[in-house]
Amino acid sequence: MPKLANRITQTSKKSYGMVAKAGGLAGSGRDLIHLELGKPFHDTPAHIIEATVDAMRRGEVHYSDLAGLYDFRVAIADKLVGYNKMEVGPQDVLVTNGLTQASFAAFMALVEEGDEVILLEPYYPQHLGKIEMAGGRPVTVTLDPSDGYRLDPVRIAAAITPRTKAIVLVNPCNPTGRVYSRQELEGVAQLAREHDLFVISDEVYDHIVFDRETHVSIATLPGMKDRTVSMYAFTKAYAMDGWRLGYLVAAPALMSGLAKIVATEVTHVNTFIQHGGRAALTGPEAVLRDMVADDQRKRDLVVARLNQMPGVTCPMPQGTIYAFPDISAVGLTSQEAADRLLDEADVVVESGAFYGPAGEGRLRICFGSESTERLTLAMDRMQKFFNAL
Ligand SMILES: Cc1ncc(COP(=O)(O)O)c(C=O)c1O
């Protein structure tokens, strides 16, 4: 039996991919523009920071409930009822260290040695690593780029075998920027019901949807509540990436296993951080709206500029903070283009192939991590690069 770490063939961007490569240039004096990592541009809103500092000063520095502070879970449940349209209460919620720990718990609790887990490609690489860590076998299903990476039930059904345990969904999708329609989700839900599968649903971008798109949580579709682990975080929408705060929601039959894993791993999330999370959920909603509106303006800028570059075609992301332009016409692989943009244009973007072979011919560009001025400069540099090819 290999050590756990040896099972993981691919890990996070911080140790692999352009983040690691550009990180090696820190201190080189080069003016790199970083569009490779989904790190929010804004700082955490002040009222969230104040509530956290207040909590520390009040002495909220001791152990909390293992599942998370009760009042915090009440606020989360209210958000899930109001925004995600779920019928849940605080007992259905487990507070985690970011979405990363929620998905760790989900894969560890649901996947047994030899189980197959379907990953839709392009996929989020950390999910792949966690399936492997749990002893499962990731089975990738390639979504069709020419069909807008639509959730295609025929392709997914073809990958289902008697060993299939779960389907992983990322909605809104990193890296494609797709926000799946109710009808697309219904196709996946129908397969899950028919074949008795779980759905592990990463909804870290649930608030970051544009043009009045509606985010639909697959757990709200008929028959899905008991077979879905829905996972969220404060990371992106509230600009709280360094706080490491997230949560999952699951049916009672799954919750005991999930809670056991989190309690065994970390006991619980830092108590005062949870007070900050509660302030985020109960504080002014305008803060969230303004940050998403800023993301939308930046999306519009970046997508318009990318579409002016020769050989580059960029579909409009419906959500997330990523553009996923098609550069297959320029005669470079994704990795070659990302490497040359770093070397020749001082712009760091991620190769589409980082998200699996279905991402070949694409770049992933984060428009949510820089100021408008820096994004404009990045687009000027990229324009010059593609003009000169
Ligand atoms: C799809 C997806 N899931 C999970 C995460 C990680 O979330 P967290 O920082 O809350 O652990 C990210 C971060 O980029 C993401 O894009």
The ligand as an SDF file (V2000), in Angstrom:
LIG
                    3D

 16 16  0  0  0  0  0  0  0  0999 V2000
  -13.3160   25.0590   -8.1440 C   0  0  0  0  0  0  0  0  0  0  0  0
  -12.5810   25.3840   -6.9030 C   0  0  0  0  0  0  0  0  0  0  0  0
  -12.7560   24.6320   -5.8090 N   0  0  0  0  0  0  0  0  0  0  0  0
  -12.1000   24.8960   -4.6700 C   0  0  0  0  0  0  0  0  0  0  0  0
  -11.2220   25.9470   -4.5780 C   0  0  0  0  0  0  0  0  0  0  0  0
  -10.4820   26.1680   -3.2980 C   0  0  0  0  0  0  0  0  0  0  0  0
  -11.2830   26.8640   -2.4160 O   0  0  0  0  0  0  0  0  0  0  0  0
  -10.7720   27.2310   -0.9350 P   0  0  0  0  0  0  0  0  0  0  0  0
   -9.6690   28.2320   -1.0950 O   0  0  0  0  0  0  0  0  0  0  0  0
  -12.0010   27.7600   -0.2640 O   0  0  0  0  0  0  0  0  0  0  0  0
  -10.2920   25.9980   -0.3080 O   0  0  0  0  0  0  0  0  0  0  0  0
  -10.9990   26.7640   -5.6850 C   0  0  0  0  0  0  0  0  0  0  0  0
  -10.0320   27.8720   -5.6240 C   0  0  0  0  0  0  0  0  0  0  0  0
   -9.5750   28.3860   -6.6160 O   0  0  0  0  0  0  0  0  0  0  0  0
  -11.7080   26.4830   -6.8680 C   0  0  0  0  0  0  0  0  0  0  0  0
  -11.5250   27.2150   -7.9740 O   0  0  0  0  0  0  0  0  0  0  0  0
  1  2  1  0
  2  3  1  0
  2 15  2  0
  3  4  2  0
  4  5  1  0
  5  6  1  0
  5 12  2  0
  6  7  1  0
  7  8  1  0
  8  9  2  0
  8 10  1  0
  8 11  1  0
 12 13  1  0
 12 15  1  0
 13 14  2  0
 15 16  1  0
M  END
$$$$
